[in-house]
Amino acid sequence: MSALERIRKTFLVARLLAHGVQVFSAALRRAISTRFAALTALTASTPNTPPDPSKVKNIVVVGAAFAGYPAARILAASIPRDGRYRVVVIEPNSHFNFTWVMPRFCVVEGHEHKAFIPYTPAFFSQGPKDMVHWVRDRVTSVERGNVVLGSGAVLAYEYLIIATGSTSANGLPSRPGVESKEEGMELLKAMQARIKAATQIVVAGAGAVGVELVSDAKNQYPEKSITLVHSRPAVMHRFGPGLQKATMDALQALGVDVVLGERVVDRSETGGFIMLESGRKIECDCFKPASGLVANVAPNAITSSGHIRVKPTLEVDDAALPNVFVCGEVADTKDANPNSRTASRQAEVAADNVVLAVQGKKPSYTYKPAWGDGVIKLSLGLQNRLRTRASSLNDKIRYRKEQLTQQASR
Ligand SMILES: Cc1cc2nc3c(=O)[nH]c(=O)nc-3n(C[C@H](O)[C@H](O)[C@H](O)COP(=O)(O)OP(=O)(O)OC[C@H]3O[C@@H](n4cnc5c(N)ncnc54)[C@H](O)[C@@H]3O)c2cc1C
């Protein structure tokens, strides 16, 4: 590594550390002040007689993944326990879908059960019994003051947090798109079988999901022809040139055929395919933010990309929907690389603002995209993981050479 490279890496690590300290101290400050205020409210307003259950107000959280789940936990731990409010979480999935492992479990057999993590009510045990209600359903629309559920039930809310993330038109390798663990496992097994049976595999889209999928597949099945097609001039186009080059080198070392720079002339609005200038139509994962539930009541709050427009406090930026907060991938927060960290950081801001509102204060915590949240840990095959160290790339290339030598001598 050259001296310049070493200085650059040291600067990068220092910047990351500073970012970590900044995020941690902001979260700690917020957590201390909201929890302290909740305790104060508890001692000041504990009623002698329990409140009438029909008068308990709902704080509704829609979606319980990387954004909604932590938001619900913060609310359960922080809202005054005087019986005036309860938290209602609405989530259609039987299990938390752990997206990070989906590309790998599309290739590697026997681990698919690990992608679905049971929702555990015990996580909410800090609050009194009945403080958190879990409803397994889907919200079909949001009205001012109410949400409408798939079952037809209408639930009133005092405060609402929308954390519905995004959907993928083609399901796997991104998200299974089904609601039970059993169905999700079946889909993963079917994908593993398709990849195992294929001799030529073409994957569209060289973002993290496509890159991880092809490198695992090529690693597992070196004899198959695997092509990765990307409409941009470089793989991992949301990231810097260093990561792009390292990824490209590693893909080539593995033997993946990478086709770049075919211009996209059409993109299906509902997702599912892109049309290239050459006339080639490629199925792909086009993520669509799950913002449709506010389309009727606040159409102007939906941006051209399908996200929900928010203020820095993460309140919906539309007077038609007061007391409604948005966090995670569905929120228009201008993060360069939205991910689980940004979703959870936004959840903290949204939930802490609801806690302030419940205490009669103005929501004042704000969310700002941070450089350090864009960092990614990218796996490039089963043995390799891209770090910033050049030696790890050398390891990868050495590993690939060893593999080729072994094949040649078989
Ligand atoms: C394949 C893949 C790999 C990834 N790997 C990483 C990684 O390694 N590291 C990382 O940081 N990030 C990774 N990400 C990104 C990360 O998964 C997302 O940024 C994160 O899931 C966003 O969280 P979210 O809670 O906003 O939305 P989602 O995870 O999309 O969750 C939304 C939740 O809302 C529910 N929901 C949707 N609509 C409704 C409705 N109408 N009513 C009720 N509930 C509803 C859904 O069932 C779901 O549980 C990956 C993403 C993918 C697709």
The ligand as an ORCA input file, in Angstrom:
! r2SCAN-3c Opt
* xyz 0 1
  C     -31.575     -8.179     -0.690
  C     -31.279     -6.998      0.185
  C     -30.127     -6.968      0.949
  C     -29.870     -5.889      1.793
  N     -28.724     -5.882      2.529
  C     -28.506     -4.873      3.394
  C     -27.364     -4.890      4.234
  O     -26.536     -5.805      4.156
  N     -27.191     -3.863      5.105
  C     -28.108     -2.835      5.209
  O     -27.932     -1.949      6.047
  N     -29.198     -2.782      4.423
  C     -29.423     -3.777      3.512
  N     -30.526     -3.748      2.708
  C     -31.454     -2.589      2.786
  C     -32.442     -2.785      3.923
  O     -33.015     -4.079      3.882
  C     -33.542     -1.739      3.810
  O     -32.970     -0.468      3.781
  C     -34.469     -1.863      5.014
  O     -35.144     -3.107      4.932
  C     -35.500     -0.738      5.041
  O     -36.268     -0.956      6.182
  P     -37.784     -0.482      6.269
  O     -38.266     -0.891      7.628
  O     -37.889      0.931      5.861
  O     -38.573     -1.290      5.139
  P     -38.798     -2.823      4.856
  O     -37.661     -3.646      5.315
  O     -39.201     -2.892      3.423
  O     -40.037     -3.222      5.757
  C     -41.311     -2.680      5.600
  C     -42.260     -3.450      6.505
  O     -43.550     -2.884      6.361
  C     -44.516     -3.878      6.155
  N     -45.573     -3.301      5.326
  C     -45.481     -2.887      4.036
  N     -46.660     -2.386      3.633
  C     -47.508     -2.491      4.684
  C     -48.870     -2.142      4.874
  N     -49.601     -1.593      3.897
  N     -49.426     -2.394      6.076
  C     -48.701     -2.940      7.093
  N     -47.400     -3.272      6.962
  C     -46.822     -3.062      5.765
  C     -43.754     -4.998      5.421
  O     -44.386     -6.259      5.603
  C     -42.389     -4.930      6.098
  O     -42.304     -5.739      7.234
  C     -30.799     -4.812      1.853
  C     -31.961     -4.831      1.063
  C     -32.201     -5.917      0.243
  C     -33.462     -5.932     -0.574
*
